[in-house]
Amino acid sequence: MELSQLLQAREQRAQRQKELLEQYKLPLVCFTMNIAGGQKNSPLITEGFLLGEKLLLAQFPNTVYSEKRLLPTGCEGYYVIPEAPERIKARCTQIEESLPLGRLFDMDVLDLQGQKLSRPRPRKCLLCNEDARICARSRSHSLEALWQRTQQLLQEALDQAWIRRMQTAAIQSLLYELLTTPKPGLVDCRNSGSHKDMDVFTFARSTAALAPYFLQCAQAGTASRGQTATELLEPLRYLGRNAEAAMYEATEGINTHKGAIFSLGLLCAAGGRLGSGATPTELCAEAAAIIEGIVERELTPLSPSTAKTKGEALFVHHRIGGIRAQAEAGFPTVLQVGLPILTEGLKQGLSLHRSGAAALLHMLRAEADTSLISRSSPQRYEALRLELTQLLTDHPYPNPAQLEALDNAFIQESLSPGGSADLLSLCHFLHSLPSPVNS
């Protein structure tokens, strides 16, 4: 970036500040990024700026005007705030000092006369923690060292924001699946479906207990970026066993989320490896890479005497791979069936209830549900597929009355599509994952 361009950008900022002060006659915050060297913007710097803007607006929800410019000469934000300048400055200083990335934030506060308020404390150097002004004057550090530290601060902060966003999305997805009503044969707000040992509160306790697990999976994914994907599987198994123990403790021994612990934890770990901005297809492909070969290693060698679970027995006798096969294939039923149905339903203005229930039924028709089959038979599942095909052909998004009738029929036969419910959670998870700073 040429010096003349930077000087011109500075003059234009000063002019814009003057215009806004004259127009609103209120204090103004001018937010820029403190970036050493000639490169003043990049996708990573922009993401860091947007995160800073989110923090700023959270502190000042009464902002009457905001404007941002993402320029090659640097990111600029202008925020007109109807509060005392001293109070604004105090909060801006808190933002700058509350997290490591804040050292790159330059939030100038201008009073009604256009005078910039001073900081109560000198800024610290990025590298040595001394007064930044002294280090700058003496050129104590190379531009390359400052640039590397800048990149590190940006990447770490954005990773943390993304990890927290995935944790929130995972918890939200379990709650959305739980609250979807009516949901044939499953626990929802209408009834406990085909289950006599659990209700919505059982699932709520389980969801709360699993909150730390999803964060840990995402953190494990981030920490594994220098390794191959398959090296992450054993650390995830360790976390998964702990999560199952937490689930059983919260539910007094009832299995509410064992499938979701596997599948959602896997997607959180994949997201940690890939970072913010990963698409649903990329996340599912990375999840598949983490468990590559799992069906051949763990299911293929099984015999009737060694199968320990109902799902394993179904593979031995009917070659139905369940959630492990679905995950190793990159969750095709979620990507190709459930997620499009959910997205289109919401786009049409249908409720989360109706869109979610439709996604579940379409996935149940498309993919053998081991939970349902274990409570009935493969033959009953095939007959149910034909019934669902007839219903969904005429009514792609069944109405509440149709869903209630189906729920009653499932309960009468003690049918429960728990595997499809887990896939519905994945649909909600993938649907709700924008870039963390824009969410």
TIKEGU-560922 format. One record per residue (C-alpha): x, y, z; residue in one letter. Coordinates in Angstrom, 1 decimal. Example, Ala and Ser with C-alpha at 12.3 -4.5 7.8 and 13.67 -1.06 7.14 Angstrom:
BEGIN
12.3,-4.5,7.8,A
13.7,-1.1,7.1,S
END
This chain:
BEGIN
0.0,0.0,0.0,M
1.4,3.4,-1.1,E
2.0,6.1,1.6,L
0.0,8.5,-0.5,S
-3.0,6.2,-0.5,Q
-2.9,5.8,3.3,L
-2.6,9.6,3.7,L
-5.6,10.1,1.4,Q
-7.6,7.5,3.3,A
-6.8,9.4,6.6,R
-8.0,12.7,5.1,E
-11.2,11.0,3.9,Q
-11.8,9.6,7.4,R
-11.4,13.0,9.0,A
-13.9,14.5,6.5,Q
-16.4,11.7,7.2,R
-16.1,12.3,10.9,Q
-16.7,16.0,10.5,K
-19.8,15.3,8.4,E
-21.3,12.9,10.9,L
-20.6,15.2,13.9,L
-22.3,18.1,12.1,E
-25.3,16.0,11.0,Q
-26.1,14.2,14.3,Y
-24.5,16.5,16.9,K
-23.7,13.4,19.0,L
-20.4,11.7,20.0,P
-18.8,9.5,17.4,L
-16.7,6.4,17.5,V
-14.3,5.9,14.6,C
-13.2,2.2,14.6,F
-10.1,1.1,12.6,T
-7.6,-1.8,12.9,M
-4.1,-1.2,14.2,N
-2.1,-3.1,11.6,I
1.6,-2.7,11.2,A
3.2,-2.7,7.8,G
2.0,-1.9,4.3,G
-0.9,-4.5,4.0,Q
-3.8,-2.9,5.8,K
-6.6,-5.4,4.8,N
-7.1,-9.0,4.1,S
-10.0,-11.5,4.5,P
-8.6,-12.3,8.0,L
-8.3,-8.7,9.0,I
-11.8,-8.0,7.8,T
-13.1,-10.9,9.9,E
-11.3,-9.5,12.9,G
-12.8,-6.1,12.3,F
-16.3,-7.5,12.0,L
-15.9,-9.3,15.3,L
-14.8,-6.0,16.8,G
-17.8,-4.3,15.4,E
-20.1,-6.9,16.9,K
-18.5,-6.4,20.3,L
-18.9,-2.6,19.9,L
-22.6,-2.7,19.0,L
-23.3,-5.1,21.8,A
-22.1,-2.4,24.2,Q
-24.1,0.3,22.5,F
-27.5,-1.1,21.4,P
-28.7,2.5,21.2,N
-26.4,3.4,18.4,T
-28.3,5.8,16.1,V
-26.1,5.4,13.0,Y
-23.5,2.9,11.9,S
-21.4,2.7,8.8,E
-18.6,0.5,7.8,K
-16.2,0.6,4.9,R
-14.0,-2.5,4.0,L
-11.3,-0.8,2.0,L
-7.8,-1.8,0.7,P
-6.5,0.9,2.9,T
-8.1,-0.7,5.9,G
-11.5,-1.3,7.6,C
-13.3,1.8,8.9,E
-16.4,2.0,11.1,G
-18.4,5.1,12.1,Y
-20.9,4.8,15.0,Y
-23.0,7.7,16.3,V
-23.9,7.0,20.0,I
-26.2,9.2,22.2,P
-24.2,8.8,25.4,E
-21.6,10.9,27.3,A
-18.2,10.7,25.5,P
-16.4,9.7,28.7,E
-18.7,6.8,29.2,R
-18.3,5.7,25.5,I
-14.5,5.9,25.9,K
-14.5,3.8,29.0,A
-16.5,1.0,27.3,R
-14.4,1.2,24.1,C
-11.2,0.8,26.3,T
-12.8,-2.2,27.9,Q
-13.3,-3.8,24.5,I
-9.7,-3.0,23.5,E
-8.4,-4.6,26.8,E
-10.8,-7.4,27.3,S
-9.3,-9.9,24.9,L
-6.0,-10.3,23.1,P
-7.5,-9.3,19.7,L
-8.5,-6.0,21.2,G
-4.9,-4.9,21.0,R
-5.5,-4.6,17.2,L
-8.7,-2.5,17.7,F
-8.4,1.3,17.5,D
-11.7,2.8,18.7,M
-11.3,6.6,18.7,D
-14.1,8.5,20.5,V
-14.8,12.1,19.3,L
-16.8,14.6,21.4,D
-19.2,17.1,19.9,L
-16.3,19.4,19.1,Q
-14.5,16.7,17.2,G
-11.8,16.3,19.9,Q
-10.5,12.8,20.4,K
-10.6,11.6,24.0,L
-7.3,10.2,25.4,S
-6.9,6.7,26.7,R
-6.6,6.3,30.5,P
-3.7,4.0,30.0,R
-1.0,3.6,27.3,P
-1.4,0.8,24.9,R
0.9,-2.2,25.3,K
3.2,-3.5,22.5,C
2.0,-6.6,20.7,L
5.3,-8.4,21.3,L
6.9,-7.3,24.6,C
4.0,-5.7,26.6,N
5.9,-2.5,27.0,E
4.5,0.9,26.1,D
3.6,0.6,22.4,A
4.6,4.2,21.7,R
8.1,3.7,23.0,I
8.6,0.5,21.0,C
7.3,2.2,17.8,A
9.7,5.2,18.2,R
12.7,3.0,18.8,S
11.6,0.4,16.2,R
12.3,-2.4,18.7,S
10.6,-5.0,16.6,H
10.7,-5.8,12.9,S
7.6,-5.4,10.8,L
7.7,-9.1,10.0,E
7.5,-10.0,13.7,A
4.6,-7.6,14.3,L
2.8,-8.9,11.2,W
3.2,-12.5,12.4,Q
1.9,-11.7,15.8,R
-1.0,-9.8,14.2,T
-1.9,-12.8,12.1,Q
-1.7,-15.1,15.2,Q
-4.0,-12.8,17.3,L
-6.5,-12.7,14.4,L
-6.6,-16.4,13.8,Q
-6.8,-17.3,17.5,E
-9.7,-14.9,18.1,A
-11.7,-16.0,15.1,L
-11.1,-19.7,16.0,D
-12.5,-19.1,19.4,Q
-15.5,-17.3,18.0,A
-16.1,-20.1,15.6,W
-15.8,-22.8,18.3,I
-18.3,-21.0,20.5,R
-20.7,-20.6,17.6,R
-20.5,-24.4,16.9,M
-21.2,-25.2,20.5,Q
-24.2,-22.9,20.4,T
-25.4,-24.4,17.1,A
-25.0,-28.0,18.4,A
-27.1,-27.3,21.6,I
-29.7,-25.4,19.5,Q
-30.0,-28.2,17.0,S
-30.8,-30.7,19.8,L
-33.4,-28.4,21.3,L
-34.9,-27.7,17.9,Y
-35.2,-31.4,17.2,E
-36.7,-32.0,20.6,L
-39.3,-29.2,20.3,L
-40.4,-30.1,16.8,T
-44.1,-31.1,17.3,T
-45.9,-33.3,16.2,P
-43.0,-35.7,15.6,K
-44.2,-39.2,14.9,P
-43.2,-41.8,17.5,G
-40.7,-39.4,19.2,L
-40.6,-37.4,22.3,V
-42.0,-33.9,21.7,D
-44.2,-31.2,23.3,C
-47.3,-33.2,22.5,R
-46.3,-36.5,24.2,N
-43.5,-39.0,24.8,S
-44.1,-40.8,21.6,G
-43.4,-44.5,21.8,S
-41.2,-44.0,24.9,H
-42.5,-44.6,28.4,K
-39.2,-43.9,30.2,D
-38.5,-40.3,29.0,M
-40.1,-37.0,28.2,D
-39.0,-33.5,27.1,V
-37.4,-32.8,30.5,F
-35.3,-35.9,30.2,T
-34.0,-34.6,26.8,F
-33.5,-31.1,28.2,A
-31.3,-32.4,31.0,R
-29.3,-34.4,28.6,S
-28.8,-31.5,26.3,T
-27.5,-29.3,29.1,A
-25.1,-32.0,30.2,A
-23.7,-32.3,26.7,L
-22.9,-28.6,26.3,A
-19.2,-28.8,27.3,P
-18.7,-31.8,25.0,Y
-19.4,-30.0,21.8,F
-17.0,-27.2,22.8,L
-14.3,-29.9,23.5,Q
-14.9,-31.6,20.2,C
-14.4,-28.3,18.3,A
-11.3,-27.5,20.3,Q
-9.9,-30.9,19.6,A
-10.5,-30.3,15.9,G
-8.7,-27.0,16.0,T
-5.8,-28.5,17.8,A
-5.5,-31.3,15.2,S
-4.9,-29.1,12.2,R
-1.3,-30.2,11.8,G
-2.3,-33.9,11.9,Q
-4.1,-36.2,9.5,T
-7.9,-36.4,9.9,A
-7.9,-40.0,11.1,T
-5.6,-39.1,14.0,E
-8.4,-37.2,15.6,L
-10.7,-40.2,16.0,L
-9.2,-41.6,19.2,E
-9.3,-38.3,21.1,P
-12.9,-37.9,20.0,L
-13.7,-41.4,21.3,R
-12.3,-40.4,24.7,Y
-14.4,-37.2,24.7,L
-17.4,-39.3,23.6,G
-17.2,-41.8,26.4,R
-17.1,-38.9,28.9,N
-20.1,-37.4,27.2,A
-22.1,-40.6,27.4,E
-21.3,-40.9,31.1,A
-22.5,-37.3,31.6,A
-25.7,-38.1,29.6,M
-26.5,-41.2,31.6,Y
-25.9,-39.3,34.9,E
-28.3,-36.5,33.8,A
-31.0,-38.9,32.6,T
-30.5,-41.6,35.3,E
-29.4,-44.2,32.9,G
-31.6,-43.4,29.9,I
-30.1,-43.2,26.4,N
-31.3,-39.9,24.9,T
-28.5,-38.7,22.7,H
-25.9,-41.5,22.1,K
-26.3,-41.2,18.3,G
-26.1,-37.4,18.5,A
-22.9,-37.6,20.7,I
-21.3,-39.4,17.8,F
-22.6,-37.5,14.8,S
-22.8,-33.9,16.2,L
-19.5,-34.3,18.0,G
-17.9,-35.4,14.7,L
-19.2,-32.4,12.9,L
-18.0,-30.0,15.6,C
-14.6,-31.6,15.3,A
-14.6,-31.3,11.6,A
-15.6,-27.6,11.9,G
-12.7,-27.1,14.3,G
-10.3,-28.5,11.7,R
-11.7,-26.4,8.8,L
-12.4,-23.1,10.6,G
-15.1,-20.6,10.0,S
-16.8,-20.4,6.6,G
-16.8,-24.1,5.9,A
-19.8,-25.2,3.9,T
-22.1,-28.0,5.0,P
-20.6,-30.2,2.2,T
-17.1,-29.5,3.4,E
-18.0,-30.2,7.0,L
-19.6,-33.5,6.2,C
-16.6,-34.5,4.0,A
-14.2,-33.7,6.7,E
-16.3,-35.7,9.2,A
-16.1,-38.6,6.8,A
-12.3,-38.3,6.6,A
-12.0,-38.5,10.4,I
-13.7,-41.9,10.6,I
-12.5,-43.3,7.2,E
-12.7,-47.0,7.2,G
-14.8,-47.3,10.3,I
-17.4,-49.7,8.8,V
-14.8,-52.1,7.5,E
-12.9,-52.0,10.8,R
-15.7,-52.1,13.3,E
-18.8,-53.6,11.6,L
-17.6,-55.9,8.9,T
-15.7,-58.3,11.3,P
-18.8,-58.7,13.5,L
-20.7,-62.0,13.9,S
-23.9,-62.9,15.7,P
-22.0,-63.7,18.8,S
-19.8,-60.6,18.9,T
-22.5,-58.0,18.0,A
-23.1,-56.0,21.3,K
-25.8,-53.5,20.2,T
-29.1,-53.7,18.3,K
-27.4,-51.6,15.6,G
-24.5,-54.0,15.3,E
-26.9,-57.0,15.1,A
-28.8,-55.3,12.2,L
-25.5,-54.9,10.3,F
-24.6,-58.6,10.9,V
-28.0,-59.9,9.8,H
-29.1,-57.2,7.2,H
-26.0,-55.2,6.4,R
-27.7,-52.0,7.6,I
-24.8,-49.7,8.6,G
-26.6,-47.1,10.6,G
-25.1,-43.9,11.7,I
-21.5,-45.1,11.2,R
-22.1,-45.9,7.6,A
-24.0,-42.6,7.1,Q
-21.1,-40.6,8.7,A
-18.4,-42.4,6.7,E
-20.3,-41.6,3.5,A
-20.4,-37.9,4.5,G
-24.0,-37.8,5.7,F
-25.6,-38.0,2.2,P
-29.1,-38.3,3.6,T
-28.7,-35.1,5.5,V
-27.1,-33.1,2.6,L
-29.3,-34.5,-0.2,Q
-32.6,-35.0,1.5,V
-33.1,-33.5,5.0,G
-31.3,-30.2,4.7,L
-32.8,-29.2,1.4,P
-36.3,-30.0,2.7,I
-35.8,-28.1,5.9,L
-34.3,-25.1,4.1,T
-37.1,-25.0,1.5,E
-39.8,-25.3,4.1,G
-38.4,-22.4,6.0,L
-38.0,-20.4,2.8,K
-41.7,-21.0,2.1,Q
-42.5,-19.5,5.4,G
-43.5,-22.8,7.1,L
-42.8,-23.2,10.8,S
-39.8,-24.9,12.3,L
-42.3,-27.6,13.5,H
-43.6,-28.4,10.1,R
-40.3,-28.0,8.1,S
-38.5,-30.1,10.7,G
-41.1,-32.9,10.7,A
-41.1,-33.0,7.0,A
-37.3,-33.2,6.8,A
-37.4,-36.1,9.3,L
-40.0,-38.0,7.4,L
-38.3,-37.6,4.0,H
-35.0,-38.8,5.6,M
-36.9,-41.8,7.2,L
-38.1,-42.7,3.8,R
-34.7,-42.4,2.2,A
-32.5,-44.1,4.8,E
-33.1,-47.2,6.9,A
-33.6,-46.1,10.5,D
-31.9,-48.7,12.8,T
-33.8,-47.4,15.9,S
-37.2,-48.0,14.2,L
-36.2,-51.3,12.7,I
-34.9,-52.6,16.0,S
-38.4,-52.0,17.4,R
-40.1,-53.7,14.5,S
-38.4,-55.4,11.5,S
-36.8,-54.7,8.2,P
-40.1,-55.8,6.5,Q
-42.1,-53.4,8.5,R
-39.7,-50.6,7.6,Y
-40.1,-51.4,3.9,E
-43.8,-51.3,4.2,A
-43.6,-48.0,6.1,L
-41.4,-46.5,3.3,R
-44.2,-47.2,0.8,L
-46.7,-45.5,3.2,E
-44.5,-42.5,3.6,L
-43.9,-42.3,-0.2,T
-47.6,-42.1,-0.8,Q
-48.0,-39.4,1.9,L
-45.0,-37.3,0.9,L
-45.7,-37.4,-2.8,T
-49.1,-35.6,-2.3,D
-48.0,-33.7,0.8,H
-44.3,-32.9,0.9,P
-44.8,-30.9,4.1,Y
-47.6,-32.8,6.0,P
-49.9,-30.5,8.0,N
-50.3,-30.9,11.8,P
-53.4,-33.1,11.5,A
-51.6,-35.5,9.3,Q
-48.6,-35.5,11.6,L
-50.7,-36.2,14.6,E
-52.4,-39.1,12.8,A
-49.0,-40.5,11.9,L
-47.8,-40.0,15.5,D
-50.8,-41.9,16.8,N
-50.1,-44.8,14.4,A
-46.4,-44.9,15.3,F
-47.3,-45.0,19.0,I
-49.8,-47.8,18.5,Q
-47.1,-49.9,16.9,E
-44.3,-48.7,19.3,S
-42.3,-47.3,16.3,L
-39.6,-44.7,17.0,S
-37.4,-43.2,14.3,P
-34.6,-42.2,16.7,G
-31.9,-42.4,14.0,G
-33.8,-40.0,11.8,S
-34.2,-37.7,14.7,A
-30.4,-37.5,15.1,D
-30.2,-36.7,11.4,L
-32.7,-33.9,11.9,L
-30.4,-32.4,14.6,S
-27.6,-32.4,12.0,L
-29.8,-30.6,9.5,C
-30.5,-27.9,12.1,H
-26.8,-27.7,13.0,F
-25.7,-27.2,9.4,L
-28.5,-24.8,8.6,H
-27.5,-22.5,11.5,S
-23.8,-22.1,10.9,L
-22.9,-18.8,9.3,P
-19.6,-17.2,9.8,S
-19.4,-16.5,13.6,P
-18.8,-12.8,13.4,V
-21.8,-12.4,11.2,N
-24.2,-14.5,13.3,S
END
